[in-house]
């Protein structure tokens, strides 16, 4: 695994670091359709890594040769 702080390469898969931050989720709209999205609130997200490209069947076969 290669790691340079904001980028990781593991088994040929590239990951990009997303830095922590605060985001607002949910809604203040009324009605039963929005019931599961209330109330609007802030969420603190930790640092995390996300793949730079789409996960494909070819990539899966490279990771799990028995697939």
Secondary structure, 3 states (H helix, E strand, C coil): CEECCCEEEECCEEEEEECCEEEEECCCCCCHHHHHHCCCEEEEECCEEEECCCCCHHHHHHHCCCC
